[in-house]
Amino acid sequence: MADGVSPNLDHVLVIGGCGFLIVQALRKHPPCPTYSVANRSPTRNLIVGIRYHANNISK
């Protein structure tokens, strides 16, 4: 943002790759109450407290 202030986010959705690295990086910055990850098969590298949703956006 132009003024250097980050917006307050209520919910962040990460799509693909189980979002592992992205969610870890996001959690290091000002907290967001809810993180969700949409992935074909969310079974590996799961982070406690994150909502995972199985789906395939290519269909």
KOLLO-174274 format. One record per atom (N, C-alpha, C, O): x, y, z. Coordinates in Angstrom, 1 decimal. Atoms other than C-alpha are relative to their C-alpha. Layout:
<mitors>
<mitor px="X" py="Y" pz="Z"/>
...
</mitors>
This chain:
<mitors>
<mitor px="0.8" py="-1.2" pz="0.0"/>
<mitor px="0.0" py="0.0" pz="0.0"/>
<mitor px="0.9" py="1.2" pz="0.0"/>
<mitor px="2.0" py="1.2" pz="0.5"/>
<mitor px="-0.8" py="-1.2" pz="0.2"/>
<mitor px="1.2" py="3.5" pz="-0.7"/>
<mitor px="0.4" py="0.6" pz="1.3"/>
<mitor px="1.5" py="1.2" pz="1.4"/>
<mitor px="-0.3" py="-0.7" pz="-1.3"/>
<mitor px="1.1" py="4.7" pz="2.9"/>
<mitor px="0.9" py="-0.9" pz="0.9"/>
<mitor px="1.2" py="-0.5" pz="2.0"/>
<mitor px="-0.8" py="0.9" pz="-0.8"/>
<mitor px="3.1" py="1.7" pz="4.1"/>
<mitor px="-0.7" py="-0.8" pz="1.1"/>
<mitor px="0.0" py="-1.5" pz="1.9"/>
<mitor px="0.8" py="0.6" pz="-1.0"/>
<mitor px="0.3" py="0.4" pz="6.3"/>
<mitor px="-0.6" py="-1.3" pz="-0.6"/>
<mitor px="-1.3" py="-1.2" pz="-1.7"/>
<mitor px="0.6" py="1.2" pz="0.4"/>
<mitor px="-0.8" py="-3.2" pz="5.9"/>
<mitor px="-1.5" py="0.0" pz="0.3"/>
<mitor px="-1.9" py="0.4" pz="1.4"/>
<mitor px="1.5" py="0.1" pz="-0.3"/>
<mitor px="-4.6" py="-3.8" pz="5.6"/>
<mitor px="-0.2" py="-1.1" pz="1.1"/>
<mitor px="0.5" py="-2.1" pz="1.1"/>
<mitor px="0.4" py="1.0" pz="-1.0"/>
<mitor px="-6.3" py="-5.8" pz="8.4"/>
<mitor px="-0.8" py="-1.0" pz="-0.8"/>
<mitor px="-1.8" py="-0.6" pz="-1.5"/>
<mitor px="0.7" py="1.0" pz="0.7"/>
<mitor px="-7.4" py="-9.1" pz="6.9"/>
<mitor px="-0.8" py="-0.9" pz="1.0"/>
<mitor px="-0.3" py="-1.2" pz="2.0"/>
<mitor px="0.9" py="0.9" pz="-0.8"/>
<mitor px="-10.3" py="-11.2" pz="8.3"/>
<mitor px="0.2" py="-1.5" pz="-0.4"/>
<mitor px="0.1" py="-2.4" pz="0.5"/>
<mitor px="-0.1" py="1.3" pz="0.5"/>
<mitor px="-9.7" py="-14.3" pz="6.2"/>
<mitor px="1.0" py="-0.1" pz="-1.2"/>
<mitor px="0.8" py="0.7" pz="-2.1"/>
<mitor px="-0.9" py="0.1" pz="1.1"/>
<mitor px="-6.9" py="-15.4" pz="3.9"/>
<mitor px="-0.2" py="-1.4" pz="-0.6"/>
<mitor px="-0.2" py="-2.4" pz="0.1"/>
<mitor px="0.2" py="1.3" pz="0.7"/>
<mitor px="-7.4" py="-18.2" pz="1.3"/>
<mitor px="1.3" py="-0.2" pz="-0.9"/>
<mitor px="1.6" py="0.6" pz="-1.7"/>
<mitor px="-1.1" py="0.4" pz="0.8"/>
<mitor px="-4.3" py="-19.9" pz="-0.2"/>
<mitor px="-0.4" py="-1.2" pz="-0.8"/>
<mitor px="-1.0" py="-2.1" pz="-0.3"/>
<mitor px="0.4" py="1.1" pz="1.0"/>
<mitor px="-4.8" py="-22.1" pz="-3.3"/>
<mitor px="1.2" py="-0.7" pz="-0.5"/>
<mitor px="2.1" py="-0.1" pz="-1.0"/>
<mitor px="-1.0" py="0.8" pz="0.5"/>
<mitor px="-2.6" py="-25.0" pz="-4.1"/>
<mitor px="1.2" py="-0.3" pz="0.8"/>
<mitor px="1.5" py="0.5" pz="1.7"/>
<mitor px="-1.2" py="0.4" pz="-0.7"/>
<mitor px="0.4" py="-26.8" pz="-2.8"/>
<mitor px="-0.1" py="-0.2" pz="1.5"/>
<mitor px="0.9" py="-0.1" pz="2.2"/>
<mitor px="0.3" py="0.0" pz="-1.4"/>
<mitor px="-1.2" py="-27.2" pz="0.6"/>
<mitor px="0.4" py="1.3" pz="0.7"/>
<mitor px="0.2" py="1.4" pz="1.9"/>
<mitor px="-0.2" py="-1.3" pz="-0.6"/>
<mitor px="-0.1" py="-23.6" pz="1.1"/>
<mitor px="1.1" py="0.0" pz="1.1"/>
<mitor px="1.1" py="1.1" pz="1.8"/>
<mitor px="-0.9" py="0.1" pz="-1.1"/>
<mitor px="2.6" py="-24.7" pz="3.5"/>
<mitor px="1.0" py="1.2" pz="0.2"/>
<mitor px="0.9" py="1.8" pz="1.3"/>
<mitor px="-0.9" py="-1.1" pz="-0.1"/>
<mitor px="5.3" py="-22.2" pz="2.8"/>
<mitor px="-0.6" py="1.4" pz="0.1"/>
<mitor px="-0.2" py="2.3" pz="0.9"/>
<mitor px="0.7" py="-1.3" pz="0.0"/>
<mitor px="2.9" py="-19.3" pz="2.1"/>
<mitor px="-0.6" py="0.2" pz="1.3"/>
<mitor px="-0.5" py="1.3" pz="1.9"/>
<mitor px="0.7" py="-0.2" pz="-1.2"/>
<mitor px="0.9" py="-19.9" pz="5.2"/>
<mitor px="1.0" py="0.3" pz="1.2"/>
<mitor px="0.8" py="1.1" pz="2.0"/>
<mitor px="-1.0" py="-0.3" pz="-1.0"/>
<mitor px="4.0" py="-20.1" pz="7.4"/>
<mitor px="0.5" py="1.4" pz="-0.1"/>
<mitor px="0.7" py="2.1" pz="1.0"/>
<mitor px="-0.4" py="-1.4" pz="0.1"/>
<mitor px="5.2" py="-16.8" pz="6.0"/>
<mitor px="-1.0" py="1.0" pz="0.4"/>
<mitor px="-0.7" py="2.0" pz="1.1"/>
<mitor px="1.1" py="-0.9" pz="-0.4"/>
<mitor px="1.8" py="-15.1" pz="6.4"/>
<mitor px="-0.1" py="0.1" pz="1.5"/>
<mitor px="-0.4" py="1.1" pz="2.1"/>
<mitor px="0.2" py="0.0" pz="-1.5"/>
<mitor px="1.6" py="-16.2" pz="10.1"/>
<mitor px="1.1" py="0.8" pz="0.7"/>
<mitor px="0.9" py="1.1" pz="1.9"/>
<mitor px="-1.1" py="-0.7" pz="-0.6"/>
<mitor px="4.9" py="-14.4" pz="10.8"/>
<mitor px="-0.3" py="1.5" pz="0.1"/>
<mitor px="0.4" py="2.2" pz="0.8"/>
<mitor px="0.4" py="-1.4" pz="0.1"/>
<mitor px="3.3" py="-11.0" pz="10.0"/>
<mitor px="-1.2" py="0.2" pz="0.8"/>
<mitor px="-1.7" py="-0.7" pz="1.5"/>
<mitor px="1.2" py="-0.2" pz="-0.8"/>
<mitor px="0.4" py="-9.3" pz="11.7"/>
<mitor px="-1.1" py="-1.0" pz="-0.2"/>
<mitor px="-1.4" py="-1.4" pz="-1.4"/>
<mitor px="0.9" py="1.2" pz="0.1"/>
<mitor px="-2.1" py="-12.0" pz="12.5"/>
<mitor px="-1.3" py="0.3" pz="-0.7"/>
<mitor px="-1.8" py="1.4" pz="-0.7"/>
<mitor px="1.3" py="0.0" pz="0.7"/>
<mitor px="-5.1" py="-12.8" pz="10.5"/>
<mitor px="-0.8" py="-1.1" pz="0.8"/>
<mitor px="-0.3" py="-2.1" pz="1.1"/>
<mitor px="0.7" py="1.0" pz="-0.8"/>
<mitor px="-7.9" py="-14.6" pz="12.5"/>
<mitor px="-0.2" py="-1.4" pz="-0.7"/>
<mitor px="-0.2" py="-2.4" pz="0.0"/>
<mitor px="0.3" py="1.3" pz="0.7"/>
<mitor px="-8.5" py="-17.3" pz="9.8"/>
<mitor px="0.8" py="-0.1" pz="-1.3"/>
<mitor px="0.8" py="0.7" pz="-2.1"/>
<mitor px="-0.7" py="0.4" pz="1.2"/>
<mitor px="-6.4" py="-19.0" pz="7.2"/>
<mitor px="-0.6" py="-1.3" pz="-0.5"/>
<mitor px="-0.9" py="-2.2" pz="0.3"/>
<mitor px="0.5" py="1.2" pz="0.6"/>
<mitor px="-7.8" py="-21.6" pz="4.8"/>
<mitor px="0.9" py="-0.3" pz="-1.2"/>
<mitor px="1.5" py="0.6" pz="-1.9"/>
<mitor px="-0.8" py="0.5" pz="1.1"/>
<mitor px="-6.0" py="-23.7" pz="2.2"/>
<mitor px="-0.9" py="-0.9" pz="-0.9"/>
<mitor px="-1.5" py="-1.8" pz="-0.3"/>
<mitor px="0.7" py="0.9" pz="0.9"/>
<mitor px="-7.7" py="-25.2" pz="-0.9"/>
<mitor px="1.0" py="-0.7" pz="-0.8"/>
<mitor px="1.9" py="-0.1" pz="-1.4"/>
<mitor px="-1.0" py="0.9" pz="0.7"/>
<mitor px="-5.8" py="-28.1" pz="-2.4"/>
<mitor px="-0.7" py="-1.3" pz="-0.5"/>
<mitor px="-1.7" py="-1.7" pz="0.1"/>
<mitor px="0.6" py="1.3" pz="0.5"/>
<mitor px="-6.5" py="-31.3" pz="-4.4"/>
<mitor px="-0.1" py="-1.1" pz="1.1"/>
<mitor px="-1.1" py="-1.7" pz="1.3"/>
<mitor px="-0.1" py="1.1" pz="-1.0"/>
<mitor px="-5.4" py="-33.6" pz="-1.6"/>
<mitor px="0.8" py="0.5" pz="1.2"/>
<mitor px="2.0" py="0.2" pz="1.3"/>
<mitor px="-0.7" py="-0.6" pz="-1.2"/>
<mitor px="-4.5" py="-31.8" pz="1.7"/>
<mitor px="0.3" py="-1.1" pz="1.0"/>
<mitor px="-0.5" py="-1.2" pz="2.0"/>
<mitor px="-0.3" py="1.1" pz="-0.9"/>
<mitor px="-2.8" py="-34.7" pz="3.5"/>
<mitor px="1.4" py="0.1" pz="0.6"/>
<mitor px="1.7" py="-0.5" pz="1.6"/>
<mitor px="-1.3" py="-0.1" pz="-0.5"/>
<mitor px="0.8" py="-33.6" pz="4.0"/>
<mitor px="0.3" py="1.4" pz="0.4"/>
<mitor px="-0.4" py="2.4" pz="0.0"/>
<mitor px="-0.5" py="-1.3" pz="-0.5"/>
<mitor px="2.6" py="-30.7" pz="5.7"/>
<mitor px="-1.2" py="0.9" pz="0.5"/>
<mitor px="-1.2" py="2.1" pz="0.3"/>
<mitor px="1.1" py="-0.7" pz="-0.5"/>
<mitor px="-0.6" py="-29.7" pz="7.5"/>
<mitor px="0.5" py="0.8" pz="1.3"/>
<mitor px="1.3" py="0.3" pz="2.1"/>
<mitor px="-0.3" py="-0.9" pz="-1.2"/>
<mitor px="-0.4" py="-26.8" pz="10.1"/>
<mitor px="-1.2" py="0.0" pz="0.9"/>
<mitor px="-2.3" py="0.2" pz="0.4"/>
<mitor px="1.1" py="-0.1" pz="-0.9"/>
<mitor px="-2.4" py="-26.9" pz="13.2"/>
<mitor px="-0.7" py="1.4" pz="0.0"/>
<mitor px="0.1" py="2.4" pz="0.0"/>
<mitor px="0.7" py="-1.3" pz="0.0"/>
<mitor px="-5.1" py="-24.2" pz="13.3"/>
<mitor px="-0.4" py="0.5" pz="-1.4"/>
<mitor px="-1.0" py="1.6" pz="-1.5"/>
<mitor px="0.3" py="-0.5" pz="1.4"/>
<mitor px="-5.4" py="-23.9" pz="9.5"/>
<mitor px="-1.1" py="-0.9" pz="-0.5"/>
<mitor px="-1.1" py="-2.1" pz="-0.3"/>
<mitor px="1.1" py="0.8" pz="0.6"/>
<mitor px="-8.6" py="-25.0" pz="7.7"/>
<mitor px="0.4" py="-0.4" pz="-1.4"/>
<mitor px="0.9" py="0.4" pz="-2.2"/>
<mitor px="-0.3" py="0.6" pz="1.3"/>
<mitor px="-8.0" py="-27.3" pz="4.8"/>
<mitor px="-1.2" py="-0.5" pz="-0.7"/>
<mitor px="-2.1" py="-1.1" pz="-0.1"/>
<mitor px="1.2" py="0.4" pz="0.8"/>
<mitor px="-10.5" py="-27.9" pz="1.9"/>
<mitor px="0.5" py="-0.7" pz="-1.2"/>
<mitor px="1.3" py="-0.2" pz="-2.0"/>
<mitor px="-0.3" py="0.8" pz="1.1"/>
<mitor px="-10.1" py="-30.7" pz="-0.6"/>
<mitor px="-0.8" py="0.4" pz="-1.2"/>
<mitor px="-2.1" py="0.4" pz="-1.1"/>
<mitor px="0.7" py="-0.3" pz="1.2"/>
<mitor px="-11.0" py="-29.6" pz="-4.1"/>
<mitor px="1.0" py="0.0" pz="-1.2"/>
<mitor px="2.2" py="0.0" pz="-1.0"/>
<mitor px="-0.8" py="0.0" pz="1.2"/>
<mitor px="-9.8" py="-29.6" pz="-7.7"/>
<mitor px="-0.5" py="1.2" pz="-0.9"/>
<mitor px="-1.6" py="1.0" pz="-1.5"/>
<mitor px="0.5" py="-1.1" pz="0.7"/>
<mitor px="-10.1" py="-26.2" pz="-9.4"/>
<mitor px="0.2" py="-0.2" pz="-1.5"/>
<mitor px="-0.3" py="0.7" pz="-2.3"/>
<mitor px="-0.2" py="0.3" pz="1.4"/>
<mitor px="-9.0" py="-27.7" pz="-12.8"/>
<mitor px="-1.2" py="-0.6" pz="-0.7"/>
<mitor px="-1.2" py="-0.8" pz="-1.9"/>
<mitor px="1.2" py="0.7" pz="0.5"/>
<mitor px="-12.4" py="-29.4" pz="-13.2"/>
<mitor px="-1.2" py="0.9" pz="-0.1"/>
<mitor px="-2.3" py="0.6" pz="-0.5"/>
</mitors>
